[in-house]
Amino acid sequence: VLPKDWPNVLALAGCPGDGVVGIRGVGLKTAAKYLVGKLKPGSNAWENIVDEKRIKLAENLLLVKLPFPGTETFKLRKDECTPAKARAVFKRLGFRSLMETW
């Protein structure tokens, strides 16, 4: 499965971390097999996907595809942290083990 197809895998299989319910009986491996054409037509998983796909896929893609529609874009700015500044913060906060690594 190519990276661009990963949202489709999650839309079919679901994403427990995000609370997205997938198609009954379809996990990550089955969803991937379906998308690359290696799942056999007529199997239970195939039938579950075909029956529920139109509804779940569109609904779930909105939940798992990044960036989330309407999310503001932002520009990265140059990092102003230096080792000396980091050590000063670590010292102030009492992070002795971090001070040794910087």
N, C-alpha and C positions, 0 to 999 in steps of 0.2 A: 504494500500500500504506500503510495506516495504521500509526502507531507500535506499536499493540497487536498488529499482525500480523507485525512484524519477526522475532520468535522463530520463527514458522512458516517464513518465508523462509529463515532460517539453518538451520533443521532440515532443510529440503528440499535447499538448495544446499550446505550444509556451511559450516564456518568454519575455514579453514586456520590462522588465528592461535591458535585454541583446540584445534586438532587434531581437529576434528569432521568426519568424512567424510560427505559428502552423497550424494544419489542420483546414480548414474552418468549423465553427460550433462546434468545440471541445474545451471545457474549461477544467479546472483542474478536476472538478468532473466527467465529461464524460470520460476523459482520464483514470482516476483512475478506474471507473466502467469497462471500456473496459479491462484494464490490469488484473483485478481480476475476470473477466468473468461474470460480472453482467449487462452488456449492452446487450440488446436484438438484436439478428441478425434481419436484415430487417429494423431497424429504420434508419432515415436519418443520424444520427451521425455515426451509424455502417457502413453505406454505404460510407460515406465520409472518414472514417478511412481506410476501406478496399481498397478504390480506391487510396488514396494518401500515405498510410502507408509506403510502401517500399521505396519510394523516400524520403519523409520527414524525416522518422525515422532515417535513416542512416546519412543524411545530418545534421539534428538537433542535433543528439547525439554528434557529434564532437564539437558542439557549447556549449552544456549545461553540459556535463560530466566533473567532476573535479577529479583529476587535469587535466588541459588541456594537451593533448599529447605534449611531448617535453619540458614541464616545468621542470626546474631544481629543484631537491630536495635540501633541506638545513637542517642543524642540528640546533636545538635550543641550545642556550647557557644559562648559569646561569645568572639570572637577577642580575645586579650590583646596582640596585636602592635601596636606603635605605630611610627611612622617612626623615632623616636629609638632604640627597642630594635633595630629592624632595622639601622639604621646602625651601632650598636655591634657587632652580630654580624658585619656585613659587614667592618667595620674589623678586628676580631679575626681574621677568616679571610682578610683581604687581598683582598677583592672590591672593588677600587677602582671599576670601571665601574658596579657596582650601587650603590655609595655615591653616585655622581653622580646617579642616577635617583631616589633617595629623598630 
